[in-house]
Amino acid sequence: MAGDKFQSIYDRDARFREPTIDPESLKYSISASSKSRNRIYRLTLAIIKAVDKFVPEMSIMTADKAPQEQDALITICKADSRSQ
């Protein structure tokens, strides 16, 4: 069974109106173990590299990548104040 807890946006099932289950409760109810697997979709390689540079603790470069074929040109700027 696989899922993404950040994609669980509904408290109730749309068809049967039954409550949905959170990942921890599901794991307990079926005596399962969990394993995290990160896979990056819909980001260009340039964006992945920028995230790695500015948020290294995210370890985005260790995730499986399926980047978009068309890369993006990004420009990063620094301002000395919010008004700039």
Secondary structure, 3 states (H helix, E strand, C coil): CCCCHHHCCCCECCCCCCECCCHHHHHHHCCCCCCCCCEEECCCHHHHHHHHHHCHHHCHHHCEEECCCCCCCCCCCCCCCCCC
